[in-house]
Amino acid sequence: MALKVKPLSDRIVVRQADAEEMSSGGIILPDTAQEKPQQGKVMSIGPGKTAENGELIKMSLKVGDRVLYGKYSGTEVTIDGEEYVFMRESDILAVL
């Protein structure tokens, strides 16, 4: 499904991975005890950042990349019933 939202500048839209429902010891975790996932899939990217000299610095990520990001990075938004996180490319820690 293509996302119809186009972020501006060096922002990206990430769909969060599903939270772990079971601990490593086999205990089923309730919704309130589940941690927010810190990884997801890039759904949409902006054109890139504009440098001080006016030159466009293109994005190094592409749609479909699986990424790891900081725990408190970005802004969570719900679009058409799906949870997404809007963040800057600099908030991405690694590509998986």
KEGU-207824 format. One line per 10 residues: number of its first residue (from 1); their letters; for each residue x, y, z of N, C-alpha, C, O, CB. Coordinates in Angstrom, 1 decimal. Glycine has a CB too. Layout:
N
NUM	a	X,Y,Z,X,Y,Z,X,Y,Z,X,Y,Z,X,Y,Z | ...
// end
This chain:
96
1	malkvkplsd	0.8,-1.2,0.0,0.0,0.0,0.0,0.9,1.2,0.0,1.8,1.4,0.9,-1.0,0.0,1.2 | 0.7,2.1,-0.9,1.5,3.3,-1.0,0.9,4.4,-0.1,-0.3,4.6,0.0,1.5,3.8,-2.5 | 1.8,5.1,0.6,1.3,6.2,1.5,1.2,7.4,0.7,2.1,7.8,-0.1,2.3,6.3,2.7 | 0.1,8.1,0.8,-0.1,9.3,0.0,0.4,10.6,0.7,0.0,11.7,0.3,-1.6,9.5,-0.3 | 1.2,10.5,1.7,1.8,11.6,2.4,3.2,11.8,1.9,4.0,10.9,1.9,1.7,11.4,4.0 | 3.5,13.1,1.5,4.9,13.4,1.1,5.5,14.3,2.1,5.1,15.5,2.2,4.8,14.1,-0.3 | 6.5,13.9,2.9,7.1,14.7,3.9,8.0,15.8,3.3,8.4,15.6,2.1,7.9,13.9,4.9 | 8.2,16.9,4.0,9.0,18.0,3.5,10.4,17.9,3.9,10.7,17.2,4.9,8.4,19.3,3.9 | 11.3,18.5,3.2,12.7,18.7,3.6,13.4,17.3,3.8,13.2,16.4,3.0,12.9,19.5,4.8 | 14.1,17.1,4.9,14.8,15.9,5.2,14.0,15.0,6.1,14.6,14.2,6.9,16.2,16.1,5.7
11	rivvrqadae	12.7,15.0,6.1,11.9,14.2,6.9,11.5,12.9,6.2,11.5,12.8,5.0,10.6,15.0,7.4 | 11.3,11.9,7.1,10.8,10.6,6.6,9.6,10.1,7.4,9.4,10.6,8.5,12.0,9.5,6.6 | 8.9,9.2,6.8,7.7,8.6,7.5,8.0,7.1,7.6,8.3,6.4,6.7,6.4,8.8,6.7 | 8.0,6.7,8.9,8.3,5.3,9.2,7.1,4.6,9.8,6.4,5.2,10.7,9.5,5.2,10.2 | 6.8,3.4,9.4,5.7,2.6,10.0,6.4,1.7,11.0,7.3,0.9,10.7,4.9,1.7,9.0 | 6.0,1.9,12.3,6.6,1.1,13.4,6.4,-0.4,13.2,5.3,-0.8,12.8,6.1,1.6,14.7 | 7.4,-1.2,13.6,7.2,-2.6,13.7,6.2,-2.9,14.8,6.1,-2.1,15.7,8.6,-3.3,13.9 | 5.6,-4.1,14.8,4.7,-4.5,15.8,5.5,-4.7,17.1,6.6,-5.2,17.1,4.0,-5.8,15.4 | 4.9,-4.4,18.3,5.5,-4.6,19.6,5.5,-6.1,19.9,4.7,-6.9,19.5,4.7,-3.8,20.7 | 6.6,-6.5,20.7,6.7,-7.9,21.1,5.6,-8.2,22.1,5.3,-7.5,23.1,8.1,-8.1,21.8
21	emssggiilp	4.9,-9.3,21.8,3.7,-9.7,22.7,4.1,-10.7,23.7,3.4,-11.1,24.6,2.6,-10.2,21.8 | 5.4,-11.3,23.5,5.8,-12.3,24.5,7.3,-12.0,24.9,8.1,-11.6,24.0,5.7,-13.7,23.8 | 7.6,-12.2,26.1,8.9,-11.9,26.6,9.9,-13.1,26.2,9.4,-14.1,25.7,9.0,-11.8,28.1 | 11.2,-12.9,26.4,12.1,-13.9,26.0,11.9,-15.2,26.8,12.3,-16.3,26.4,13.5,-13.4,26.1 | 11.3,-15.1,28.0,11.1,-16.2,28.9,9.7,-16.9,28.6,9.4,-17.9,29.2,11.1,-15.8,30.3 | 9.0,-16.4,27.6,7.7,-17.0,27.2,6.5,-16.4,27.9,5.4,-17.0,27.8,7.8,-18.4,27.5 | 6.6,-15.3,28.6,5.5,-14.7,29.3,4.8,-13.8,28.4,5.4,-12.9,27.7,6.0,-13.9,30.6 | 3.5,-13.9,28.3,2.7,-13.0,27.4,2.5,-11.7,28.1,2.1,-11.6,29.2,1.3,-13.6,27.1 | 2.9,-10.6,27.4,2.9,-9.2,27.9,1.6,-8.5,27.6,1.1,-8.6,26.4,4.1,-8.4,27.4 | 0.9,-7.9,28.5,-0.2,-7.1,28.2,0.2,-5.8,27.5,1.3,-5.4,27.5,-1.0,-6.7,29.5
31	dtaqekpqqg	-0.8,-5.2,26.8,-0.5,-4.0,26.1,0.2,-2.9,26.9,1.1,-2.2,26.3,-1.8,-3.4,25.5 | -0.1,-2.7,28.1,0.5,-1.7,29.0,1.9,-2.0,29.3,2.7,-1.0,29.6,-0.3,-1.5,30.2 | 2.4,-3.2,29.2,3.7,-3.6,29.5,4.6,-3.7,28.3,5.9,-3.8,28.4,3.8,-4.9,30.3 | 4.0,-3.6,27.1,4.8,-3.7,25.9,5.6,-2.4,25.6,5.0,-1.3,25.7,3.9,-4.0,24.7 | 6.9,-2.5,25.3,7.6,-1.4,24.9,7.4,-1.0,23.5,7.1,-1.8,22.6,9.1,-1.6,25.1 | 7.5,0.3,23.2,7.3,0.8,21.8,8.5,0.3,21.0,9.7,0.3,21.5,7.3,2.4,21.7 | 8.3,-0.2,19.8,9.4,-0.7,19.0,10.3,0.5,18.5,9.8,1.6,18.4,8.9,-1.5,17.8 | 11.5,0.2,18.4,12.5,1.2,17.9,13.0,1.0,16.5,14.0,1.4,16.1,13.7,1.3,18.9 | 12.2,0.2,15.8,12.5,-0.1,14.4,11.3,-0.1,13.6,10.2,-0.2,14.1,13.3,-1.4,14.2 | 11.4,0.1,12.3,10.3,0.2,11.4,10.7,0.2,9.9,11.9,0.1,9.6,9.4,1.4,11.7
41	kvmsigpgkt	9.7,0.4,9.1,10.0,0.4,7.6,9.7,1.8,7.1,8.7,2.5,7.4,9.1,-0.6,6.9 | 10.6,2.3,6.3,10.5,3.7,5.7,9.3,3.6,4.6,9.4,2.8,3.7,11.8,4.1,5.0 | 8.3,4.4,4.8,7.2,4.4,3.9,7.2,5.6,2.9,6.7,5.4,1.8,5.9,4.5,4.7 | 7.8,6.7,3.3,7.9,7.9,2.4,9.0,8.7,2.8,9.4,8.8,4.0,6.5,8.7,2.4 | 9.7,9.4,1.8,10.8,10.3,2.2,10.6,11.6,1.5,9.9,11.7,0.4,12.1,9.6,1.7 | 11.2,12.7,2.1,11.2,14.0,1.5,12.3,14.1,0.5,13.0,13.2,0.2,11.3,15.1,2.6 | 12.4,15.3,-0.2,13.4,15.5,-1.2,14.8,15.6,-0.7,15.7,15.3,-1.5,13.0,16.7,-2.0 | 15.0,16.0,0.5,16.3,16.2,1.0,16.4,17.6,1.7,15.5,18.4,1.7,17.4,16.1,0.0 | 17.6,17.8,2.3,17.8,19.0,3.1,18.5,20.0,2.1,19.3,19.7,1.3,18.7,18.8,4.3 | 18.2,21.3,2.3,18.8,22.4,1.5,20.0,23.0,2.3,19.8,23.4,3.5,17.8,23.5,1.2
51	aengelikms	21.1,23.0,1.8,22.3,23.5,2.4,22.3,25.0,2.4,21.4,25.6,1.8,23.6,23.0,1.7 | 23.2,25.7,3.2,23.2,27.1,3.3,23.4,27.8,1.9,23.0,28.9,1.7,24.2,27.6,4.3 | 24.2,27.1,1.0,24.4,27.7,-0.3,23.3,27.4,-1.3,23.4,27.8,-2.5,25.7,27.1,-0.8 | 22.2,26.8,-0.8,21.1,26.6,-1.7,21.1,25.3,-2.4,20.1,24.9,-3.1,21.0,27.7,-2.7 | 22.1,24.5,-2.2,22.3,23.2,-2.9,21.4,22.1,-2.1,21.4,22.1,-0.9,23.7,22.8,-3.0 | 20.8,21.2,-2.9,19.9,20.2,-2.3,20.8,19.0,-1.9,21.5,18.4,-2.8,18.8,19.8,-3.2 | 20.8,18.6,-0.6,21.5,17.4,-0.2,20.5,16.3,-0.2,19.6,16.2,0.6,22.1,17.6,1.2 | 20.7,15.3,-1.1,19.7,14.2,-1.3,19.7,13.3,-0.1,20.7,13.2,0.7,20.0,13.4,-2.5 | 18.6,12.6,0.1,18.4,11.6,1.2,19.2,10.3,0.9,19.3,9.9,-0.3,16.9,11.3,1.4 | 19.8,9.7,1.9,20.6,8.5,1.7,19.7,7.3,1.9,20.0,6.2,1.6,21.7,8.4,2.7
61	lkvgdrvlyg	18.5,7.5,2.5,17.5,6.4,2.7,16.6,6.3,1.5,16.5,7.2,0.7,16.7,6.6,4.0 | 15.9,5.1,1.4,15.0,5.0,0.3,13.7,4.2,0.9,13.8,3.6,1.9,15.6,4.2,-0.9 | 12.6,4.3,0.2,11.4,3.7,0.6,11.6,2.2,0.7,12.2,1.6,-0.3,10.2,4.1,-0.3 | 11.2,1.6,1.8,11.3,0.1,1.9,12.4,-0.3,2.9,12.5,-1.4,3.3,11.5,-0.5,0.6 | 13.4,0.7,3.2,14.5,0.4,4.1,13.9,0.1,5.5,13.0,0.7,5.9,15.5,1.6,4.2 | 14.5,-0.9,6.2,14.2,-1.2,7.6,15.2,-0.4,8.4,16.4,-0.6,8.2,14.2,-2.8,7.9 | 14.7,0.4,9.3,15.6,1.3,10.1,15.4,1.1,11.6,14.4,0.7,12.0,15.4,2.7,9.7 | 16.5,1.5,12.3,16.5,1.6,13.7,16.6,3.0,14.1,17.5,3.7,13.6,17.7,0.7,14.3 | 15.8,3.5,15.1,15.8,4.9,15.5,15.7,5.0,17.0,15.4,4.0,17.7,14.6,5.6,14.8 | 16.0,6.2,17.5,16.0,6.4,18.9,14.6,6.3,19.6,13.6,6.4,18.9,16.5,7.8,19.2
71	kysgtevtid	14.6,6.0,20.9,13.4,5.7,21.6,12.4,6.8,21.6,11.2,6.6,21.5,13.8,5.3,23.0 | 12.9,8.1,21.7,12.0,9.2,21.8,12.1,10.1,20.5,11.8,11.3,20.5,12.3,10.1,23.0 | 12.4,9.5,19.4,12.6,10.2,18.1,11.2,10.4,17.4,10.4,9.5,17.5,13.5,9.5,17.2 | 11.0,11.5,16.8,9.9,11.7,15.9,8.6,12.0,16.6,8.5,12.1,17.8,9.7,10.5,15.1 | 7.6,12.2,15.7,6.2,12.5,16.1,5.3,11.4,15.6,5.3,11.1,14.4,5.8,13.9,15.6 | 4.6,10.8,16.5,3.6,9.8,16.2,2.3,10.3,15.6,1.8,11.3,16.2,3.3,8.8,17.4 | 1.9,9.8,14.5,0.7,10.2,13.8,-0.1,9.0,13.3,0.5,8.0,12.9,1.0,11.2,12.6 | -1.4,9.1,13.4,-2.3,8.0,12.9,-2.9,8.5,11.6,-3.6,9.5,11.6,-3.4,7.6,13.9 | -2.7,7.7,10.5,-3.2,8.0,9.2,-4.0,6.8,8.7,-3.4,5.7,8.6,-2.1,8.5,8.2 | -5.3,6.9,8.4,-6.1,5.8,7.9,-6.0,4.6,8.9,-6.0,3.5,8.4,-5.7,5.4,6.5
81	geeyvfmres	-6.0,4.8,10.2,-5.9,3.7,11.1,-4.6,3.1,11.3,-4.4,2.2,12.1,-6.9,2.7,10.7 | -3.5,3.6,10.6,-2.2,3.0,10.8,-1.3,4.0,11.6,-1.5,5.2,11.4,-1.5,2.8,9.4 | -0.4,3.5,12.4,0.5,4.3,13.2,1.8,4.6,12.4,2.4,3.6,12.0,0.8,3.7,14.6 | 2.1,5.9,12.3,3.4,6.2,11.6,4.2,7.2,12.5,3.6,7.8,13.4,3.1,6.9,10.2 | 5.5,7.3,12.3,6.3,8.2,13.0,7.0,9.1,11.9,7.6,8.6,11.0,7.4,7.5,13.9 | 6.8,10.4,12.1,7.5,11.4,11.2,8.8,11.8,12.0,8.7,12.2,13.1,6.6,12.6,10.9 | 9.9,11.7,11.3,11.2,12.1,11.9,12.2,12.6,10.8,12.0,12.4,9.6,11.8,10.9,12.7 | 13.2,13.2,11.3,14.3,13.7,10.4,15.2,12.5,10.1,15.3,11.6,10.9,15.1,14.9,11.0 | 15.9,12.6,8.9,16.8,11.5,8.6,17.9,11.4,9.6,18.4,10.3,9.8,17.4,11.8,7.2 | 18.3,12.5,10.3,19.4,12.4,11.3,19.0,11.7,12.5,19.8,11.3,13.3,19.8,13.9,11.6
91	dilavl	17.7,11.4,12.7,17.2,10.6,13.9,17.4,9.1,13.7,17.3,8.3,14.6,15.7,10.9,14.1 | 17.7,8.7,12.4,17.9,7.3,12.1,19.3,6.9,12.6,20.3,7.5,12.3,17.7,7.0,10.6 | 19.3,5.8,13.4,20.6,5.3,13.9,21.3,4.3,13.0,22.5,4.3,12.9,20.4,4.7,15.3 | 20.5,3.4,12.3,21.1,2.4,11.4,20.0,1.9,10.4,18.8,2.0,10.7,21.6,1.3,12.3 | 20.5,1.4,9.3,19.7,0.6,8.4,19.9,-0.8,8.6,21.0,-1.3,8.6,20.0,1.0,6.9 | 18.8,-1.6,8.8,18.9,-3.0,9.1,18.9,-3.8,7.8,19.0,-5.1,7.9,17.8,-3.5,10.0
// end
